Amino acid sequence: MMIKKRAFLLLCCFVVLNADPLATFKGYVLDENNRPLMGTNIVFRETLLGTITDKDGYFYIRVPAGSYQLNISFMGYRTIRDSLVLRPDQVLHKDYKMTLEYFEIGGIIVQADRELLPSDAETKTRISSGEIEHLQASNLSDVLQLAPGVRFENPGMAEKRQAGIRAASVSSDADNNEYFGAQIRVDNIPLSNNANLQLDTRTTTASGALLTTENSGLDMRQIPADNIESVEIIRGIPSSKYGDLTSGIINVKTKSGITTQRIKFKYNFYNQELNMGGGFELSEIHHLDYNVNYAYSIRDKRIPEENFSRIAGQLVLTSKLMQNLYTMKNRLYYTRAFDERELRADDLNLTEKYNRDHTVRYAHQSTYLLSVNQKLEMDLSVNYTKQNSYTKRLISSDNTYVTDMMTAGTDTGMYVQHYISELFVRGEAYNLYGDLNYSNEFTFLKTDHHFIAGVTYRHEFNNGEGRVFDPLKPPVVSGNRRSRPRPYDDIPGLATSSLYIEDRIKGKLPIPFQFNLGARIESYGKDKPFAKEHGVFFNPRLNAILSPTKSTQLRFGYGRTSKAPSLAMLYPNDIYLDVDDVNNIVDSLVIVSTYIYSTSNPDLKASWQEKWEASVDQRIGGMGLSITRYTSTTHDGFAS
């Protein structure tokens, strides 16, 4: 123990002795009317340093002494660029005044927030909180209507909403592959549907719309729009730090920082929504922000028994420690989403159905600045979803038979004509996620490099109670085919292990260029790191920009991505065939032989996609034009 203490003290001394001399930079950021601009970004260009202003427009940061190029930005205002020279132990106070960037059309002020020429090689779309506010969106799906290539749907929460990026409907299997391969990330933590085992619970509305999402993408209704700061949709070849996807990426950044407390209520004939949120300072190094959302939707005013309700909450504690060298965020999320189809008075089949999900997610995110240009980042997340699906209905058949045999064999059965069937499917899905990466910005041979390397591990499993029902009152009676209760706690988990590396290179030889070169290795298996039962994939990624003139640039890219199968694809329900060997209804005697057929696919390989892309971007006066040609080919796609 004494040796460990001495080693720790020596390490601390080494860090202190090798630390660069620090300087203090502080001041205020105001608007044209000398009012404070809270949440203004203060960024030291070509470094990993930065801060934001508080409610008084005040900022304070300690940085290593040196020369810096400073960017001060706030949405809708002209970005301020400044040069600083900070000496060791110097305290520099400097105030800034920002001016609006806008033009007027018929007295309406339109603020500029778009690049005329994309600065990133990846094909992507960014949507700001101002656009979301203008749209009056209620969930993430509504927000995506602003992105090109996304299939348009009427806004609202009446039906399930899944992400189709560059989607063209061909078949249900193709659609499900598209939805399943679209990765949604909230505050840099990926959400996953891999452990969803709500099989045979396809609750439908009166219009026939399905409300469950097993073997498909996440339901975006669970993410309230009023808590979204920005959304980034990556349609092209993503960075190598992103894995377990095929279709594309939706990066959601929730609201965070010291903001004014706000309450908002929205109402129309079908949807009601209440949102409350804000942020405040606890101390000089800690601030807390929160958001609470409630929403209720009726699909059809004539059928009030069919409805959807959502309760969502978020709590974020941000801490800046060690003189801003170490930043830590702890996030807690909760979502309760209920899809209901209650008993209707005119329903002779006595049908009742619901899907009820409770999700709790904790995320820890740390950033440690090793130097002005180097940092370590760590993301950890634990996601728990309690899923409960229920189906009740009248089963009526002409003197059919049932048996409760759970193993293959022969036994006496029982005649039934009609009964009330009740099926519960209770899942408890766990998603564990961890990512650690190192990044470094440096200049080599007159080119700027942003290098990143990291490792990712995910473990997903479901140990819920499973399918629960009386085997003598099965939910489906179709010929000889039957089903049985089934627990989920004996199903192996899914492990995904990844290594990735990337270098973003910028230079001018002889024209300005940008190359993003990366590669990712994905290993999919059962329960342990770097298991490979479901395949090992090498996924190279390349994106590039060439700028022959200041108004013209060419972009091109090539990349591969891969997606693990879900637990529901690997371990679907077994098929039970109950064959009547002796059937004498007069004597009420039936002898039934049960045959069990396993439908498990324990060695099913992951799906992968290959993508090519080329774009031309042209600036014409105050307008920008982009034309993109792409080809996406999915290999070993999943079918159900």
N, C-alpha and C positions, 0 to 999 in steps of 0.2 A: 504493500500500500504506500509506503514511504517512497519507493522508487517511482511509482506512478505520479505522486505529488511533485517530486523533483522534476520529472520529465515535463509535467504540465507547466511548472514555473519556468523552466528553460525555454519551452515553446513560447510562452507569453513574452519573455525577455527578447527572444529572437524576433517576434513580430514587432515589438516596440522599437527595437534597435534598427530594424530594416524599414520602418514606416517612413514615408516621405513627410517633410515639414508641411504643416497645414496652414491654410489661410481661410478667413471667414468672408463670405460674400452675402450681403443681405440688402433688403430694400422693399419698396412697395410697387405694385402694378395697378394703375388706375385707368379708367376709360376717359373719353373725351370730356365728360362732365365731372371729372375728378372723383368718381365713385369707385370703390375698390372692386377689382375683378377676382372673385374667388375661384379657385381651381385652374388658374393659369399655369401652363407648363413652362418650367425653366429648365432647359436642356443644354448641357455642354456638348457641342457637336464633336464627333469623332471620339467620344468617350462614352462611358456607361454611367455618367453622373447626371443627376437632375433632381428636381423637387417641384412642388406645386405651392401656390399661394393659399393662405387661409382665408377666413371670412372677412378679414380686414385688408385683403390684398397683400399681405406681408409674406415675405419668403426669407429663409435663413438656411444656409448650407455651408458646411466646412469641406474644403477640397484641398488636395495637394497643391502646393505652389507651382505656378507655371503659366504658360500662355494658352488662352482658350478662345474659341469661337462660340458665341452664345446665341441660342434660339429661344425667343419668348413667343408662345403661341396660345391663342384662344379662339375657339370656333367662331367664325364670322368677323374676325378682326385681322388686320394685316400683321403678318409675322414680323417681329422685330429681330434684327440680327446685330450683334455687337461683338467687339473684340475686347478681351480683358487680359491684363497681365497682373497676376497675383504673386506677391512676395511672401516669403515665410513669415508667419505670425501676423500678417497684415489683416486688418478689418476694413473691408471696403463696403460702403453704403452707397447704393445707387437706385434711383427711382425711375420708373418707365411709364409712359403714357401711350395707350394703344388706341388706334383709330379704326372705325368700322370699314370693312371692305364690302361695298355693295353697289348695285346700280338700281335705278327705278324704272318700272314699267307701269305707266298709268297711275302713278302715285303709290304703287306697291313696292316695297323694298325687298329686293332679292339678294341674299347674301351668297357670296361665292364660297364654295367648299369642295370643288372638284378640280382635279388635275386635268389639264388639257392633253398632256402626254403622260401616260402611266410611268411612275418612277420604279415600279417593281416589275421584274421579268415575268412573274406568275400572273396568269389571267385571273383577276379578282375584282370584286365589287365591294365597296365600303358604304355602309348605311349609317348615318349619324342619328343621334337622339332627336335632333330637330325634325328630321324627315319622319321618324317614327311618331313623333308628337302630331305632326300634320296629318298623318295617315289615320290617326285614331285607332291604332292597332290594339288588339286585346291579347295576342299571343305571338310567339315567334313566327308562326306560319304566315300571319298577316304581314309581318315585316318583310318576308322574303318575296312578296309580290312586287317589291321595288327592284328586284334583281333580274337582269336579263337571263333568259334561258330557263326560268322557273315556271312550271305549269301554273296557270292562273286558276284560282278557286275563289269563290265568294268568301269574304272575310267573316269571321265568327268562330263559334266553338261548338256548332251543332254536330259536326262529324269529326272523326279523328283526322289529324293533320300530320302528314309525313313529308320529309324533305326529298324532293326530286330535283336534282341539279342537272341541268341540260337534259331534262327528261322528255321522252317521246313515248307514249304508251303503245306497247306492242302486244303484250300479254300480261296476265297477272303475275307469272313467275318473273318476267323481265322487270315489271314494276317493283316487285318485292326485292329483287336484287339491287335495283337502283336505290330504294329506300334503305335497305340494310347496309349498303356500302357507303352511305353518306354519314360522315362523322360529325356529331355536334359536340363542340367544346364550350364549356361555360367557365370563364375566367381561367382559361388554359388547362382545364381538367376535362378529359374526354368522358362523355356519357356513353353508356353501352346498353344494348339490349340482348347481349349474348347469353345471359343467364335466365331469360324469360322462358318459363315452362308452362305458361297458361294454355296448354293444349286443349283442343275440343271445347273452347269456351267462346266461340265466335258469336258474341251477342250482336244482334242486328236491330236496327230501328224499323219503323213502319215502312220506310222507303227502301229497306234492304241493305243499308250501309253497315259495314262491319266496324266494330269498335275495339277490337283487340289487335295487338301488334306482334304476336309471337312470330318468329322467323321473318321479321320485317324490321322497318325502322322505328325509331322512337316517336311517340305522340307529342308533337310540339305544343299542344294546348297546355301542357304542364309548365311552360316557361312564360311568365307574364311579360308583356311588352313594356309596361310602364317602368320596369326595373332595368331596362336595357339601355346602356350608354351608347353602344355601337355594335354593329354586326359586320363581319367580314366573310364574304362567300368566296372561297377559292375554287374556281371551276377548272383551272388548268392543272399543271404538274406542281404538286405541293413540295414544300421543303422536306428534306430527309428526316427532320425531327418529328414528322407526323407519320403514324403507322396505323395498321388495322383498319383500312378503308379502301374503297375502290372508286366510288362516285365523285367524291369531293369533300370539302371541309366547310363547316359553318362555325366560325369563331364568334362567340357571344361574350361581350364584355359588359358586366353589370355595373350599375352606378356605384361609385365609391368616392370617398373624400368628404371634406367638410362642406356640406351643402345646406341650403335653407330647408327647414321642415315643410313638407308639402302633403296635402290631402287632395285627392282627385276622385270624382264620382262620374261614371258614365252610364247612360241608360238609353235603351231603345226597346222596341217591342219584344225582342228576342233575347237580348243580353243586358245584364246589369253587372257593373264592376266597381269596386271600391279599392283604392290604392293609397297607401300612406308610407312615407319614407323620408329620410334625411340623414345627415351626418353631423357630428359635433366633436370637438376636441376634448379629450380627457386630461391630457397634460401636454407638455412640449414634445414628447416622443410617442404619444399614443393618441389615436383617434378612432372613433367607433361610428359605423353607419349601419342603418337597418332599412328594411323594406317589408311591408306586410300587404298582401293582396288577397281579395276575395272576389270571385266571379261566379255568376250563375247564368245558365243558358237553357232556353226551351227550344227544341227543334221545330215544333209546330204548335201554334197556339191552340189548335183543335185537339192536340194530344198532350196535355200537360204532364201525363205520366212518364213521358220520355224527356229526360233533362240531364244536364251536366253541371257539376259544381267543382270549384277549385279553391283551395286555400294554400297560399304559398308565402313563405317567409324567409328572410335572409338576415344574417347578423355577421358583420365583418369587423375584426379588430386589426388595425394596422399599427405596427411598431417600428420606429426607426431608431436603431441602437448603434453604439460604438461610433458616435459622431457621423451618423448616416452611412457608415460603411456596411452595416447589416440591416436589411429590411425584412420584416416578417409579417405575413398576413395569415390570420386564422379565420376561416370562413365556416359558417354553419348554415345549412339550407334545410328547409322542410317543405314538402309538398303533399297535399292530400287531394287526389283527383277521383271523383265519383261519377261513373256513367251509369245511369239508372233507366231501366224499363220496367216500371211498376205495373201491377195488375190493372188491366182495363176492364170496365164493367161489361163490355160487349164481347170479351174474349172467351169463347167457349173452350179453348184449350188451357185456360187458367195459367197463362204464361207470365212468369216473372223472371227478369234477368238483371244482373248488374256486374260491373267490373269496378272494384274499389282498390285503389293503390295508395299506400302511405310510403313516402320516401324521405329518408334522413341521410344527409351527406355532410361529412366533415372534410375540409381540405386545409392543408398546411402548406404554405409557400414561403420559401426563404431565398434571399439573394444576398450574397456576400461579395463585396468588391475586394479583389485581391490587389488591384492597382487601378490606375486611371482607365486602363484598357482591358483589364481581365476581371472576370467574375465567375462565381459558381452559383448555380441555381438548382433548387430542389423543390419538387412538387410531390406531395403525398395526399392520397385521398382514400376514404372509406365510404362506400355508398351501400346503403341497406334499403331494399324495397320490399315491403310486405304487400303481396298481391292476393286478392281474394275475389274470385269469380264465382257466380252463382247462377244456376239455371233450374227453374221449376216449371213443369208443364205436365199436362195430361197425356198419358200414353194409352192408346186404345188399339187393340189388335184382336184378331179372330182366333181365340183359343191357342195362343202361342205358349211356349214353355220357356222357363228360365232355370238356371242353376247357379250355385254360389261356389263352385269348385275353382280354386286358385291354382291348381296344378293339373297337368295333363292326366287323363284317366277317365273312368266310367263310373257313373253314379246315377241315382234316381233324381229326376227333376221335378218341377212343379208347374202346373198349368196356371196361366193368368189370362185375363181378358182386358182389363184396364186397371190403371193405377196412377198415382201421382209420383212422378220421378223428381228427385232433388239431387242435383250434382253440385258439389263444392270443389273448386280447384284452388288450393291454398299454397302459394309459393312464397319463399323467402330468399330473394336474390341478393347476393353479395358481390360487389365489384371492388377489388383492392387495386390501387394504382400507385406506382412510384416512378419518378423520373429524376435523374441527376445528370446535369450537363455542365461543361466548361466552355467558356467562350473567350476569345481574344481578338482584339482589333489591332492591326499593325500594318506597317508599310514595308514592302519588299520589292526591289527593282522598279521603283516608281509606280507601283500599283498598291492600292489599298485592299486589305484583306480583312474579312470578318469570318473567323474560323470558329466552328462549334463542333463538339464531340460529346456524345452522351450514351446513356444506357437507360432502358425502360423495361419495367416488369409489370405484368397484370395477372391477377388471379381472380377467376370468376367461378362461382358455384351457387347452387340452390339446394337448401336442405329443408324445404317446406314440407308440410304435412302431405301435400300432393292431392291426388284425386280421391275424394271422399264421397261415397254414396252406398246405398244398400244394394248389394249385388243381385238381390232378388227383385229389385226395381231399377233396372239399368236405364240410363238416359236415352239409349238408342236400341231399338229392336228391328233389325233389318236382315231377313233371311236367317242364316245360321251365324251371322257375325254378331259378336257381343263385345262388351268391354268389362273391365274389372277395376276395382280401386287400386291405387298405386302410390306408394310413398316416393319422395324425391331424395331422401337423405342417403340413398345408396348410389347416386349418380356421381361419377367422377367429375372433378372440376376441370376448368379450362385454363391453361397457363400460356401466356404470350411473353416471350423474351425478345428484346431488340437491342441492337447496337447500331449507332448511326454516327455519321461524320459529314461535315459540309464546309465548304469554303466559298464565300461570296467575294468575288474579285471585281474591283473597279479600276479602270485605267484609261489611257489614251494612246493607242498605238496603231495607226496615226489618228484614228477617229475614236471618240469616246465609246467605251464598251463596258458591259457588265456580264460576268459569267457566274452562275450559281452551280457549282459542281458538288454533288452529294451522293451518298449511297446509304442504304439501310438493309440490315439483315434481320429478318423476322423468323422466329422459331415458334411453332404452334404445337402444343402437346397437352398432356394430362398432369395436372396437379403440382408439377415441380419445374423449377427454372430450366430453360433450355431443353425441355423435352421436345420431341419432334414427331410424334405420332401423326400429326395433321400437316406436316410438311415444313421445310425450311426454304425460305425465299430470299434471293438476293435482288434488291430493288434499287437500281441506279436512277438518279434524277439529274436532269440538266435543264437549265433555263438560261437564256442569253438575250442581251439587248445590244444592238448596234445602232449608233446615231450618226448617220452620214451628214445630216444637217441639224441645225437647232430646231427645225420644225418637223423633222421626219425621223422616225426610228423604226427599226425592224426587230421583232421579237420571235424567238422560236424555242421549242422545248421538246424533250423526250423524257418519259419516265415510266416506271412500273410501280404499282401498289398491290397490296394483297390484303385479304380479309378472312379472318377465322370463321369457321362454321359456328352456329349457335348450339347450345346444349339441346335445344328442341330438335335440331336437325340430326345431331349425333345420337340422341336417345329418345326417339318418339315412342308412343305407347305401343305395347305389344298387341297383336291381333289374336282374339280368342274365337275359335270356331266351335260352336256347340251343336253337335249333330245328334238327332234323335235316332237311336238304334231301335227302340221299341216305342211305339206311339199308339196307345189305346185310350182314347179320351173317354170311352164309355166306362172303363174301370178306373179312370183317373190315374193311369199308369204311364209314365214316360221315362225311358232309360236314355241318358244323355252321355255321349262321349265328348270330352273336351280336348281340343288340339290347340296348342299355343305356338304362334309363329312370331319370332323376334324380328322387329323391324329396325333394330339398332344399326348404326353406321359408325362404329367406334374408330375406324381408320379413315373416315372421310377427310379428304384433303381440302385445304383452304382454296378460295377463289382468288384469281389475280387478274389485273387489268393492265393493258399496255396502251399508252396514250402518246400521240404525236400532235404537235401544235405549231402554227405559224401565224404571225400577226403583223399588220402594218398600221402604224399610228401616225396621224398627220394633224398638225395644228394649222388651222386656217383662220387668221385673225383672232377673234375671241372665241372660236369654236374648236373643238377637237373631234376627230373621227378615227375610229378603230375598227378594223376588219380582221376577223379571226377565222382561220380554217383549222379544224381539228378532226382527229380520228381516234375513237376509243374502242378497243376490242376487249371484251370480258371473256376470260378462259375459265372453264370449270365452274360455271355459275351454278347456283343452288336452285333446286326445284322442290316443291312440296305437293 
